[in-house]
Amino acid sequence: MEPDYSFESAARARGFARIAGIDEVGRGPLAGPVTAAAVVLDPSRIPEGLNDSKKLGKKKREALYAQIMEVADVSIAHATVEEIEEHNILRASHIAMVRAVEGLRAPPDYCLIDGNMVPRGLTFPSETIIKGDARSVSISAASIMAKICRDYVMLSLAQQHPGYGWETNMGYGSKRHISALQELGVTPHHRRLFRPVHNILWQE
């Protein structure tokens, strides 16, 4: 299944002109922020090859990132480790989504959101789409932008905290990451309520 413009076309037929696709990345890692993107595509300049970022290779993602930046209104936002711990990962991902929408150059008329929940605080007419990053080109574009931007954050953090393998595992709980947690300890960028981190902090 390739994503297409059908959800956007249906919204346009109902009178909505500025349609934002919204997605987040980074709910599962043990370290780093959760990152969201909102993207408003120009229907006459949609880059070819958009798809769920997980289905694309690194080079293809980066090429599409550059194309999307050229032709679309893009906003990226994060929720911090502190916010993840204060609220919970789902709420933090929704905070990042709302921030991303609020950061667009102009407000959208309509939002297409990956998943099955409209984030609390999002006041625009909205529609949720399960597996939206593989069904809507606007959400696909948002998934690519969020993934690339979060990867850049983790590459930067990897230079500050070598040994955890963040430059390749992006904060996910790989074997190297788990063993580094046990050997090197917990950094300020670790999510302390996530079980592998929590267990190391509270082990007897």
TAPEPE-V408463 format. One record per residue. N is the residue number from 1. RES is the residue in one letter. SS is DSSP state (@ for helix, = for strand, . for the rest). OMEGA is omega as a letter, one per 40 degrees, with the letter a starting at -180 (999 if undefined). Layout:
BEGIN
n=N res=RES ss=SS omega=OMEGA
n=N res=RES ss=SS omega=OMEGA
END
This chain:
BEGIN
n=1 res=M ss=. omega=i
n=2 res=E ss=. omega=i
n=3 res=P ss=. omega=i
n=4 res=D ss== omega=a
n=5 res=Y ss=. omega=a
n=6 res=S ss=@ omega=i
n=7 res=F ss=@ omega=i
n=8 res=E ss=@ omega=i
n=9 res=S ss=@ omega=i
n=10 res=A ss=@ omega=i
n=11 res=A ss=@ omega=i
n=12 res=R ss=@ omega=i
n=13 res=A ss=@ omega=i
n=14 res=R ss=. omega=i
n=15 res=G ss=. omega=i
n=16 res=F ss=. omega=a
n=17 res=A ss=. omega=a
n=18 res=R ss=. omega=a
n=19 res=I ss== omega=a
n=20 res=A ss== omega=i
n=21 res=G ss== omega=a
n=22 res=I ss== omega=i
n=23 res=D ss== omega=i
n=24 res=E ss== omega=i
n=25 res=V ss== omega=i
n=26 res=G ss=. omega=i
n=27 res=R ss=. omega=a
n=28 res=G ss=. omega=a
n=29 res=P ss=. omega=i
n=30 res=L ss=. omega=a
n=31 res=A ss== omega=i
n=32 res=G ss=. omega=a
n=33 res=P ss=. omega=i
n=34 res=V ss== omega=a
n=35 res=T ss== omega=i
n=36 res=A ss== omega=i
n=37 res=A ss== omega=i
n=38 res=A ss== omega=a
n=39 res=V ss== omega=i
n=40 res=V ss== omega=a
n=41 res=L ss=. omega=i
n=42 res=D ss=. omega=a
n=43 res=P ss=. omega=a
n=44 res=S ss=. omega=a
n=45 res=R ss=. omega=a
n=46 res=I ss=. omega=i
n=47 res=P ss=. omega=i
n=48 res=E ss=. omega=i
n=49 res=G ss=. omega=i
n=50 res=L ss=. omega=i
n=51 res=N ss=. omega=i
n=52 res=D ss=. omega=a
n=53 res=S ss=@ omega=a
n=54 res=K ss=@ omega=a
n=55 res=K ss=@ omega=a
n=56 res=L ss=. omega=i
n=57 res=G ss=. omega=a
n=58 res=K ss=@ omega=a
n=59 res=K ss=@ omega=a
n=60 res=K ss=@ omega=i
n=61 res=R ss=@ omega=a
n=62 res=E ss=@ omega=i
n=63 res=A ss=@ omega=i
n=64 res=L ss=@ omega=i
n=65 res=Y ss=@ omega=a
n=66 res=A ss=@ omega=a
n=67 res=Q ss=@ omega=a
n=68 res=I ss=@ omega=i
n=69 res=M ss=@ omega=a
n=70 res=E ss=@ omega=a
n=71 res=V ss=@ omega=a
n=72 res=A ss=. omega=i
n=73 res=D ss== omega=a
n=74 res=V ss== omega=i
n=75 res=S ss== omega=i
n=76 res=I ss== omega=i
n=77 res=A ss== omega=a
n=78 res=H ss== omega=i
n=79 res=A ss== omega=a
n=80 res=T ss=. omega=i
n=81 res=V ss=@ omega=i
n=82 res=E ss=@ omega=i
n=83 res=E ss=@ omega=i
n=84 res=I ss=@ omega=a
n=85 res=E ss=@ omega=a
n=86 res=E ss=@ omega=a
n=87 res=H ss=. omega=i
n=88 res=N ss=. omega=a
n=89 res=I ss=@ omega=i
n=90 res=L ss=@ omega=i
n=91 res=R ss=@ omega=i
n=92 res=A ss=@ omega=i
n=93 res=S ss=@ omega=i
n=94 res=H ss=@ omega=i
n=95 res=I ss=@ omega=i
n=96 res=A ss=@ omega=i
n=97 res=M ss=@ omega=a
n=98 res=V ss=@ omega=i
n=99 res=R ss=@ omega=a
n=100 res=A ss=@ omega=i
n=101 res=V ss=@ omega=a
n=102 res=E ss=@ omega=a
n=103 res=G ss=. omega=i
n=104 res=L ss=. omega=a
n=105 res=R ss=. omega=i
n=106 res=A ss=. omega=a
n=107 res=P ss=. omega=i
n=108 res=P ss=. omega=i
n=109 res=D ss=. omega=a
n=110 res=Y ss== omega=a
n=111 res=C ss== omega=i
n=112 res=L ss== omega=a
n=113 res=I ss== omega=i
n=114 res=D ss== omega=i
n=115 res=G ss=. omega=a
n=116 res=N ss=. omega=a
n=117 res=M ss=. omega=i
n=118 res=V ss=. omega=a
n=119 res=P ss=. omega=i
n=120 res=R ss=. omega=a
n=121 res=G ss=. omega=i
n=122 res=L ss=. omega=a
n=123 res=T ss=. omega=a
n=124 res=F ss=. omega=i
n=125 res=P ss== omega=a
n=126 res=S ss== omega=i
n=127 res=E ss== omega=i
n=128 res=T ss== omega=a
n=129 res=I ss== omega=i
n=130 res=I ss=. omega=a
n=131 res=K ss=. omega=a
n=132 res=G ss=@ omega=a
n=133 res=D ss=@ omega=i
n=134 res=A ss=@ omega=a
n=135 res=R ss=. omega=a
n=136 res=S ss== omega=a
n=137 res=V ss=@ omega=i
n=138 res=S ss=@ omega=i
n=139 res=I ss=@ omega=i
n=140 res=S ss=@ omega=i
n=141 res=A ss=@ omega=i
n=142 res=A ss=@ omega=a
n=143 res=S ss=@ omega=i
n=144 res=I ss=@ omega=a
n=145 res=M ss=@ omega=a
n=146 res=A ss=@ omega=a
n=147 res=K ss=@ omega=a
n=148 res=I ss=@ omega=a
n=149 res=C ss=@ omega=i
n=150 res=R ss=@ omega=i
n=151 res=D ss=@ omega=i
n=152 res=Y ss=@ omega=i
n=153 res=V ss=@ omega=a
n=154 res=M ss=@ omega=i
n=155 res=L ss=@ omega=i
n=156 res=S ss=@ omega=i
n=157 res=L ss=@ omega=i
n=158 res=A ss=@ omega=i
n=159 res=Q ss=@ omega=i
n=160 res=Q ss=@ omega=a
n=161 res=H ss=. omega=a
n=162 res=P ss=. omega=i
n=163 res=G ss=. omega=a
n=164 res=Y ss=. omega=i
n=165 res=G ss=. omega=a
n=166 res=W ss=@ omega=i
n=167 res=E ss=@ omega=i
n=168 res=T ss=@ omega=a
n=169 res=N ss=@ omega=i
n=170 res=M ss=. omega=i
n=171 res=G ss=. omega=i
n=172 res=Y ss=. omega=a
n=173 res=G ss=. omega=i
n=174 res=S ss=. omega=i
n=175 res=K ss=@ omega=a
n=176 res=R ss=@ omega=a
n=177 res=H ss=@ omega=a
n=178 res=I ss=@ omega=a
n=179 res=S ss=@ omega=i
n=180 res=A ss=@ omega=i
n=181 res=L ss=@ omega=a
n=182 res=Q ss=@ omega=a
n=183 res=E ss=@ omega=a
n=184 res=L ss=@ omega=a
n=185 res=G ss=. omega=a
n=186 res=V ss=. omega=i
n=187 res=T ss=. omega=i
n=188 res=P ss=. omega=a
n=189 res=H ss=. omega=i
n=190 res=H ss== omega=i
n=191 res=R ss=. omega=a
n=192 res=R ss=. omega=i
n=193 res=L ss=. omega=i
n=194 res=F ss=. omega=a
n=195 res=R ss=@ omega=a
n=196 res=P ss=@ omega=i
n=197 res=V ss=@ omega=i
n=198 res=H ss=@ omega=a
n=199 res=N ss=@ omega=i
n=200 res=I ss=@ omega=i
n=201 res=L ss=@ omega=a
n=202 res=W ss=. omega=a
n=203 res=Q ss=. omega=a
n=204 res=E ss=. omega=999
END
